[in-house]
Amino acid sequence: MNDSVWKLQNIDAAYWDEYIATRPKYDSTIFDPIFAYHAAGKIPFRDALDIGTGAGSTLGPLLDMFGRVTASDNDTVSVQFAQHRFQHIPRSRLSWTMSKGEELIKYHAPGSFDMITCALTFPLLDTEKALRCIFTLLRPGGTLAIWFYGPPFFIEPTLATEAQPILYAAMDQAFKPVVSGGNGQQRASWKRAADGMASWLDYIPFSEGQWKDVRRQKWNNTKARLAFFGPAACDFKVEPVSSVNRLEAVTEKYDPTFWNVNWDFEMVRRFVIAVFPKPREMAGPDEIMDGHLKKLREMMGGRDRKASMSWPAVLILARKQC
């Protein structure tokens, strides 16, 4: 991924704490289907690689199942935070690689891993380079698991109709200063991410000669958008793309219990504020954002009323051909 687009510099020290507090927990909801898929391929649970580790949200479940886990990220701030969280794990079981996702082949030998996971990161990667790197690093029959989720959505019909558009507007306003106005390389990177989210990751191509048993599971795709930011945040056209082929299994499910949370306005506000790690110089007063949050608080019935919310998500599973 492009350093100029995704690099945590001069941000508030509490960012990752707020991130963890306001994001879904990667529990059995997402990992049960991943581990069941891997086990069905009769591949050992020896070595796993996580791409775009960030705060380390995937590492606990991976460590529970695999003998050795490698966490990777291209950002030192993220790695230092995750290392502190998992300092109790010996280096023999958890190692760290500072690298872009597309360049991990420079640090690990071909066929090093039984499973590679990539949570909330793939749209930021160069698609072809990342897939080529992942394919090379996986052992024959190994599992690739990619997943992504979008902003939470209100389940109650009135809030879904009236408050959800305001939440999306607040999200767009949060991203607009960083997504719009960049140079050509930055714009291309953000467009790839925007198109990918709008596509529900259907843009990711899996060659029939390299991959098998490709499955795309989508939750709540009829009720919410997967994109953290929409066209209103962009100074380019957002264009969904599909690369789904005839052999892939696509499943769609509406499930309001999926990562269900009961949030008051303050939790929703915290989620919006911590949605992206803005540098301090971009974190000043924002009257437009304040207006969106004021409307959202009113629609939610004040600060103390809690609302039931769920999350849209997509999980892609693919197995490397033997």
Secondary structure, 3 states (H helix, E strand, C coil): CCCCCCCCCCCCCCHHHHHHHCCCCCCHHHHHHHHHHHHHCCCCCCEEEEECCCCCCCHHHHHHHCCEEEEEECCHHHHHHHHHHCCCCCCCCEEEEECCHHHHHHCCCCCCEEEEEEECCHHHCCHHHHHHHHHHHEEEEEEEEEEEECCCEECCHHHHHHCHHHHHHHHHHHHHHHHCCCCHHHHHHHHHHHHHHHCCCCCCCCCCCCEEEEEEEEECCCCCCCCCCCHHHCCCCCCCCCCCCCCCEEEEECCCCCCCEEECHHHHHHHHHCCCCCCHHHCCCCHHHHHHHHHHHHHCCCCCCCEEEECCEEEEEEEECC
